Amino acid sequence: MTAQILDGKATAAAIKSDLTARVAALKEKGVTPGLGTILVGNDPGSQKYVAGKHRDCAQVGIASIQRELPETATQEEIEMVVRDLNEDPACTGYIVQLPLPKGIDENRILELMDPDKDADGLHPMNLGRLVLNEPAPLPCTPNGVLTLLRRYGVEIKGAEVVVVGRGVTIGRPMPLMLTRRSENATVTQCHTGTRDLSAHLKRADIIVAAAGSAHLVRPEDVKPGAAVLDVGVSRTAEGKIVGDVHPGVAEVAGWISPNPGGVGPMTRAQLLVNVVEAAERSAG
Ligand SMILES: Nc1nc2c(c(=O)[nH]1)N[C@@H](CN(C=O)c1ccc(C(=O)N[C@@H](CCC(=O)O)C(=O)O)cc1)CN2
Protein backbone atom coordinates (compact mmCIF):
# COMPACT_ATOMS: atom_id res chain seq x y z
CA MET A 1 0.00 0.00 0.00
CA THR A 2 1.25 3.51 -0.71
CA ALA A 3 -0.34 6.25 1.32
CA GLN A 4 -2.42 9.02 -0.19
CA ILE A 5 -0.66 12.36 0.15
CA LEU A 6 -2.33 14.99 2.34
CA ASP A 7 -1.24 17.85 0.12
CA GLY A 8 -0.85 20.95 2.26
CA LYS A 9 0.43 23.11 -0.56
CA ALA A 10 -2.61 22.49 -2.78
CA THR A 11 -5.06 22.81 0.11
CA ALA A 12 -3.45 26.06 1.25
CA ALA A 13 -3.65 27.41 -2.31
CA ALA A 14 -7.40 26.70 -2.42
CA ILE A 15 -7.90 28.43 0.95
CA LYS A 16 -5.92 31.46 -0.22
CA SER A 17 -7.96 31.70 -3.39
CA ASP A 18 -11.17 31.87 -1.32
CA LEU A 19 -9.61 34.43 1.03
CA THR A 20 -8.57 36.68 -1.88
CA ALA A 21 -12.26 37.20 -2.76
CA ARG A 22 -13.20 37.78 0.89
CA VAL A 23 -10.41 40.36 1.34
CA ALA A 24 -11.58 42.19 -1.82
CA ALA A 25 -15.14 42.28 -0.38
CA LEU A 26 -13.81 43.69 2.90
CA LYS A 27 -11.89 46.40 1.08
CA GLU A 28 -15.10 47.43 -0.71
CA LYS A 29 -16.57 47.99 2.76
CA GLY A 30 -13.57 50.14 3.66
CA VAL A 31 -11.82 47.52 5.82
CA THR A 32 -8.24 46.52 4.98
CA PRO A 33 -7.01 43.58 7.06
CA GLY A 34 -3.41 44.03 8.23
CA LEU A 35 -1.24 41.25 9.68
CA GLY A 36 1.60 42.24 12.00
CA THR A 37 4.51 39.95 12.85
CA ILE A 38 7.07 40.35 15.62
CA LEU A 39 10.28 38.48 14.90
CA VAL A 40 13.04 38.52 17.51
CA GLY A 41 16.52 37.25 16.68
CA ASN A 42 17.98 35.55 13.66
CA ASP A 43 16.82 31.94 13.73
CA PRO A 44 16.84 31.00 10.01
CA GLY A 45 13.70 28.82 10.36
CA SER A 46 11.70 31.60 12.01
CA GLN A 47 12.93 34.13 9.43
CA LYS A 48 11.74 31.82 6.65
CA TYR A 49 8.34 31.23 8.24
CA VAL A 50 7.73 34.94 8.79
CA ALA A 51 8.81 35.78 5.23
CA GLY A 52 6.35 33.10 4.01
CA LYS A 53 3.54 34.66 6.05
CA HIS A 54 4.12 38.04 4.41
CA ARG A 55 4.32 36.50 0.94
CA ASP A 56 0.94 34.92 1.60
CA CYS A 57 -0.47 38.28 2.75
CA ALA A 58 0.65 39.93 -0.48
CA GLN A 59 -1.03 37.12 -2.49
CA VAL A 60 -4.43 37.59 -0.88
CA GLY A 61 -4.33 41.39 -0.43
CA ILE A 62 -3.73 41.59 3.34
CA ALA A 63 -1.46 44.49 4.40
CA SER A 64 1.83 43.52 6.08
CA ILE A 65 3.36 45.11 9.16
CA GLN A 66 6.78 43.65 9.99
CA ARG A 67 8.59 44.32 13.25
CA GLU A 68 12.06 42.86 13.78
CA LEU A 69 14.22 43.00 16.87
CA PRO A 70 17.77 41.73 17.42
CA GLU A 71 18.60 38.53 19.35
CA THR A 72 19.78 40.80 22.19
CA ALA A 73 16.41 42.56 22.58
CA THR A 74 15.25 42.85 26.16
CA GLN A 75 11.87 41.82 27.57
CA GLU A 76 10.94 45.51 27.84
CA GLU A 77 11.88 46.23 24.23
CA ILE A 78 9.71 43.38 22.96
CA GLU A 79 6.85 44.44 25.21
CA MET A 80 7.06 47.96 23.75
CA VAL A 81 6.52 46.57 20.25
CA VAL A 82 3.57 44.48 21.48
CA ARG A 83 1.96 47.56 23.02
CA ASP A 84 2.60 49.48 19.83
CA LEU A 85 0.82 46.87 17.66
CA ASN A 86 -2.04 46.72 20.18
CA GLU A 87 -2.61 50.42 19.46
CA ASP A 88 -1.92 50.44 15.70
CA PRO A 89 -5.25 50.66 13.81
CA ALA A 90 -3.62 49.39 10.59
CA CYS A 91 -2.76 46.15 12.38
CA THR A 92 -5.99 44.17 12.66
CA GLY A 93 -4.23 41.01 13.85
CA TYR A 94 -0.69 39.99 14.72
CA ILE A 95 1.58 37.20 15.89
CA VAL A 96 4.76 36.93 17.90
CA GLN A 97 6.95 34.38 16.12
CA LEU A 98 7.91 31.59 18.53
CA PRO A 99 10.20 30.53 20.02
CA LEU A 100 11.54 33.76 21.51
CA PRO A 101 15.23 33.90 22.49
CA LYS A 102 16.30 32.29 25.78
CA GLY A 103 15.71 34.50 28.81
CA ILE A 104 12.55 36.10 27.41
CA ASP A 105 9.32 35.38 29.28
CA GLU A 106 7.22 34.12 26.38
CA ASN A 107 4.01 33.77 28.40
CA ARG A 108 4.23 37.34 29.63
CA ILE A 109 4.59 38.55 26.02
CA LEU A 110 1.56 36.52 24.89
CA GLU A 111 -0.49 37.83 27.85
CA LEU A 112 0.28 41.42 26.90
CA MET A 113 -1.22 41.04 23.44
CA ASP A 114 -4.69 42.40 22.77
CA PRO A 115 -6.71 39.14 22.64
CA ASP A 116 -8.89 40.64 19.91
CA LYS A 117 -5.78 41.02 17.73
CA ASP A 118 -4.38 37.57 18.52
CA ALA A 119 -4.11 36.01 15.04
CA ASP A 120 -2.53 32.81 16.40
CA GLY A 121 -5.12 31.92 19.03
CA LEU A 122 -2.33 31.60 21.58
CA HIS A 123 -3.32 34.39 23.99
CA PRO A 124 -4.29 32.80 27.34
CA MET A 125 -7.81 34.21 27.00
CA ASN A 126 -8.27 32.59 23.60
CA LEU A 127 -6.77 29.28 24.74
CA GLY A 128 -9.15 29.50 27.73
CA ARG A 129 -12.07 30.05 25.35
CA LEU A 130 -11.01 26.90 23.49
CA VAL A 131 -11.04 24.97 26.78
CA LEU A 132 -14.49 26.38 27.56
CA ASN A 133 -15.80 25.66 24.06
CA GLU A 134 -16.41 29.32 23.31
CA PRO A 135 -15.73 30.99 19.93
CA ALA A 136 -12.08 32.06 19.57
CA PRO A 137 -9.40 32.24 16.88
CA LEU A 138 -7.98 28.72 16.67
CA PRO A 139 -4.25 27.91 16.85
CA CYS A 140 -3.07 27.66 13.26
CA THR A 141 -1.14 24.37 13.15
CA PRO A 142 -3.79 22.16 14.81
CA ASN A 143 -6.46 23.86 12.74
CA GLY A 144 -4.39 23.13 9.63
CA VAL A 145 -4.18 19.46 10.63
CA LEU A 146 -7.97 19.25 11.01
CA THR A 147 -8.60 21.04 7.71
CA LEU A 148 -6.30 18.59 5.89
CA LEU A 149 -7.99 15.56 7.47
CA ARG A 150 -11.45 16.85 6.55
CA ARG A 151 -10.46 17.74 2.99
CA TYR A 152 -9.17 14.22 2.33
CA GLY A 153 -12.12 12.53 4.00
CA VAL A 154 -10.22 10.98 6.91
CA GLU A 155 -12.78 9.91 9.54
CA ILE A 156 -12.11 11.90 12.72
CA LYS A 157 -15.30 11.01 14.62
CA GLY A 158 -14.60 8.09 16.94
CA ALA A 159 -10.98 7.83 15.79
CA GLU A 160 -8.19 6.89 18.18
CA VAL A 161 -5.71 9.75 17.78
CA VAL A 162 -2.19 9.88 19.19
CA VAL A 163 -0.65 13.32 19.46
CA VAL A 164 3.09 13.23 20.08
CA GLY A 165 4.34 16.47 21.64
CA ARG A 166 3.14 19.00 24.22
CA GLY A 167 4.26 22.38 22.90
CA VAL A 168 2.00 25.42 22.99
CA THR A 169 1.56 25.82 19.21
CA ILE A 170 0.23 22.28 18.56
CA GLY A 171 0.73 19.64 21.27
CA ARG A 172 -1.42 21.40 23.87
CA PRO A 173 -4.27 22.73 21.70
CA MET A 174 -4.55 19.75 19.29
CA PRO A 175 -6.22 17.37 21.81
CA LEU A 176 -8.57 20.17 22.93
CA MET A 177 -9.73 20.60 19.35
CA LEU A 178 -9.98 16.89 18.59
CA THR A 179 -12.11 16.18 21.66
CA ARG A 180 -14.73 18.85 20.90
CA ARG A 181 -18.15 17.34 20.16
CA SER A 182 -17.74 18.48 16.55
CA GLU A 183 -14.70 16.16 16.17
CA ASN A 184 -15.47 13.53 18.81
CA ALA A 185 -12.10 11.80 18.60
CA THR A 186 -10.47 9.92 21.46
CA VAL A 187 -7.01 11.30 22.11
CA THR A 188 -3.86 9.99 23.76
CA GLN A 189 -1.18 12.60 24.27
CA CYS A 190 2.38 11.26 24.27
CA HIS A 191 5.57 13.12 25.14
CA THR A 192 9.13 12.57 26.27
CA GLY A 193 7.84 11.06 29.53
CA THR A 194 5.74 8.42 27.74
CA ARG A 195 6.98 4.94 28.68
CA ASP A 196 6.03 2.94 25.59
CA LEU A 197 5.40 5.28 22.66
CA SER A 198 5.40 2.43 20.18
CA ALA A 199 2.49 0.67 21.97
CA HIS A 200 0.39 3.84 21.75
CA LEU A 201 1.25 4.54 18.11
CA LYS A 202 0.30 1.01 17.06
CA ARG A 203 -3.29 1.56 18.25
CA ALA A 204 -3.76 4.90 16.49
CA ASP A 205 -6.07 5.57 13.54
CA ILE A 206 -4.52 9.04 13.28
CA ILE A 207 -1.03 10.09 14.40
CA VAL A 208 -0.04 13.73 14.79
CA ALA A 209 3.73 13.74 15.23
CA ALA A 210 4.88 17.07 16.63
CA ALA A 211 7.88 16.15 18.76
CA GLY A 212 10.69 17.67 16.69
CA SER A 213 12.55 14.35 16.82
CA ALA A 214 13.84 13.11 13.45
CA HIS A 215 12.14 9.91 12.18
CA LEU A 216 10.63 9.19 15.60
CA VAL A 217 7.59 7.45 14.04
CA ARG A 218 8.79 4.28 12.31
CA PRO A 219 6.93 2.02 9.86
CA GLU A 220 6.67 -0.84 12.37
CA ASP A 221 4.86 1.49 14.81
CA VAL A 222 2.06 2.43 12.42
CA LYS A 223 -1.25 0.59 11.98
CA PRO A 224 -1.84 -0.20 8.30
CA GLY A 225 -4.19 2.40 6.80
CA ALA A 226 -3.66 5.02 9.54
CA ALA A 227 -3.43 8.75 8.75
CA VAL A 228 -0.05 10.17 9.72
CA LEU A 229 0.59 13.89 10.00
CA ASP A 230 4.22 14.91 10.14
CA VAL A 231 4.48 18.22 11.94
CA GLY A 232 7.87 18.09 13.66
CA VAL A 233 10.87 19.76 12.11
CA SER A 234 14.53 18.95 12.64
CA ARG A 235 17.19 20.35 10.33
CA THR A 236 20.36 18.84 8.96
CA ALA A 237 23.61 20.83 9.09
CA GLU A 238 22.77 21.99 5.53
CA GLY A 239 19.36 23.29 6.69
CA LYS A 240 17.35 20.51 5.05
CA ILE A 241 14.10 19.59 6.84
CA VAL A 242 13.81 16.17 8.45
CA GLY A 243 10.35 15.35 9.79
CA ASP A 244 9.23 13.24 12.75
CA VAL A 245 8.03 10.49 10.42
CA HIS A 246 10.33 7.92 8.81
CA PRO A 247 9.90 7.84 4.98
CA GLY A 248 9.09 4.10 5.17
CA VAL A 249 5.78 4.98 6.90
CA ALA A 250 4.37 5.91 3.47
CA GLU A 251 4.32 2.17 2.64
CA VAL A 252 2.10 1.35 5.63
CA ALA A 253 -0.12 4.39 6.20
CA GLY A 254 -3.38 5.16 4.41
CA TRP A 255 -2.66 8.90 4.32
CA ILE A 256 0.51 10.85 5.02
CA SER A 257 1.35 14.54 5.07
CA PRO A 258 4.69 15.34 3.46
CA ASN A 259 7.19 17.48 5.30
CA PRO A 260 7.82 20.00 3.80
CA GLY A 261 4.62 20.59 1.83
CA GLY A 262 2.10 19.31 4.38
CA VAL A 263 1.18 20.99 7.63
CA GLY A 264 3.61 23.95 7.22
CA PRO A 265 1.72 25.66 4.37
CA MET A 266 -1.55 24.88 6.20
CA THR A 267 -0.29 26.70 9.31
CA ARG A 268 0.25 29.79 7.20
CA ALA A 269 -3.12 29.50 5.45
CA GLN A 270 -5.02 29.14 8.74
CA LEU A 271 -3.28 32.25 10.03
CA LEU A 272 -4.72 34.21 7.12
CA VAL A 273 -8.15 32.69 7.84
CA ASN A 274 -7.95 34.01 11.42
CA VAL A 275 -6.97 37.49 10.17
CA VAL A 276 -9.79 37.62 7.61
CA GLU A 277 -12.41 36.24 10.02
CA ALA A 278 -11.48 38.87 12.63
CA ALA A 279 -11.72 41.63 10.02
CA GLU A 280 -15.09 40.30 8.84
CA ARG A 281 -16.38 40.39 12.43
CA SER A 282 -15.22 43.98 12.84
CA ALA A 283 -16.83 44.96 9.51
CA GLY A 284 -20.16 43.64 10.83
N1 LIG B 1 3.66 32.42 16.61
C1 LIG B 1 3.84 31.19 16.12
N2 LIG B 1 5.06 30.64 16.15
C2 LIG B 1 5.22 29.39 15.66
C3 LIG B 1 4.14 28.69 15.07
C4 LIG B 1 2.88 29.30 15.08
O1 LIG B 1 1.84 28.72 14.61
N3 LIG B 1 2.76 30.56 15.60
N4 LIG B 1 4.36 27.46 14.48
C5 LIG B 1 5.70 27.03 14.20
C6 LIG B 1 6.32 27.56 12.94
N5 LIG B 1 5.42 28.01 11.86
C7 LIG B 1 4.64 29.09 12.05
O2 LIG B 1 5.05 30.11 12.44
C8 LIG B 1 5.56 27.50 10.54
C9 LIG B 1 6.16 26.30 10.27
C10 LIG B 1 6.34 25.87 8.95
C11 LIG B 1 5.92 26.64 7.91
C12 LIG B 1 6.14 26.25 6.49
O3 LIG B 1 5.58 26.87 5.61
N6 LIG B 1 6.99 25.27 6.23
C13 LIG B 1 7.31 24.83 4.90
C14 LIG B 1 8.79 24.65 4.77
C15 LIG B 1 9.57 25.92 4.93
C16 LIG B 1 11.06 25.64 4.92
O4 LIG B 1 11.57 25.28 3.85
O5 LIG B 1 11.70 25.79 5.96
C17 LIG B 1 6.64 23.48 4.62
O6 LIG B 1 6.39 22.76 5.60
O7 LIG B 1 6.42 23.19 3.46
C18 LIG B 1 5.30 27.83 8.17
C19 LIG B 1 5.11 28.26 9.47
C20 LIG B 1 6.62 27.44 15.34
N7 LIG B 1 6.45 28.82 15.67
The ligand as a MOL file (V3000), in Angstrom:
LIG
                    3D

  0  0  0     0  0            999 V3000
M  V30 BEGIN CTAB
M  V30 COUNTS 34 36 0 0 0
M  V30 BEGIN ATOM
M  V30 1 N 3.6550 32.4250 16.6120 0
M  V30 2 C 3.8450 31.1880 16.1200 0
M  V30 3 N 5.0550 30.6430 16.1530 0
M  V30 4 C 5.2170 29.3950 15.6610 0
M  V30 5 C 4.1430 28.6870 15.0700 0
M  V30 6 C 2.8780 29.2990 15.0820 0
M  V30 7 O 1.8420 28.7190 14.6140 0
M  V30 8 N 2.7600 30.5610 15.6000 0
M  V30 9 N 4.3570 27.4580 14.4760 0
M  V30 10 C 5.7040 27.0290 14.1980 0
M  V30 11 C 6.3240 27.5630 12.9380 0
M  V30 12 N 5.4210 28.0090 11.8610 0
M  V30 13 C 4.6440 29.0930 12.0550 0
M  V30 14 O 5.0500 30.1100 12.4400 0
M  V30 15 C 5.5620 27.5020 10.5380 0
M  V30 16 C 6.1650 26.3030 10.2740 0
M  V30 17 C 6.3410 25.8670 8.9510 0
M  V30 18 C 5.9160 26.6380 7.9070 0
M  V30 19 C 6.1370 26.2520 6.4850 0
M  V30 20 O 5.5780 26.8690 5.6060 0
M  V30 21 N 6.9870 25.2720 6.2330 0
M  V30 22 C 7.3060 24.8330 4.8980 0
M  V30 23 C 8.7920 24.6520 4.7670 0
M  V30 24 C 9.5730 25.9210 4.9340 0
M  V30 25 C 11.0620 25.6450 4.9160 0
M  V30 26 O 11.5660 25.2830 3.8540 0
M  V30 27 O 11.6970 25.7900 5.9640 0
M  V30 28 C 6.6420 23.4790 4.6230 0
M  V30 29 O 6.3890 22.7590 5.5960 0
M  V30 30 O 6.4150 23.1920 3.4610 0
M  V30 31 C 5.3020 27.8270 8.1670 0
M  V30 32 C 5.1120 28.2620 9.4660 0
M  V30 33 C 6.6180 27.4410 15.3380 0
M  V30 34 N 6.4490 28.8180 15.6690 0
M  V30 END ATOM
M  V30 BEGIN BOND
M  V30 1 1 1 2
M  V30 2 2 2 3
M  V30 3 1 2 8
M  V30 4 1 3 4
M  V30 5 2 4 5
M  V30 6 1 4 34
M  V30 7 1 5 6
M  V30 8 1 5 9
M  V30 9 2 6 7
M  V30 10 1 6 8
M  V30 11 1 9 10
M  V30 12 1 10 11
M  V30 13 1 10 33
M  V30 14 1 11 12
M  V30 15 1 12 13
M  V30 16 1 12 15
M  V30 17 2 13 14
M  V30 18 1 15 16
M  V30 19 2 15 32
M  V30 20 2 16 17
M  V30 21 1 17 18
M  V30 22 1 18 19
M  V30 23 2 18 31
M  V30 24 2 19 20
M  V30 25 1 19 21
M  V30 26 1 21 22
M  V30 27 1 22 23
M  V30 28 1 22 28
M  V30 29 1 23 24
M  V30 30 1 24 25
M  V30 31 2 25 26
M  V30 32 1 25 27
M  V30 33 2 28 29
M  V30 34 1 28 30
M  V30 35 1 31 32
M  V30 36 1 33 34
M  V30 END BOND
M  V30 END CTAB
M  END
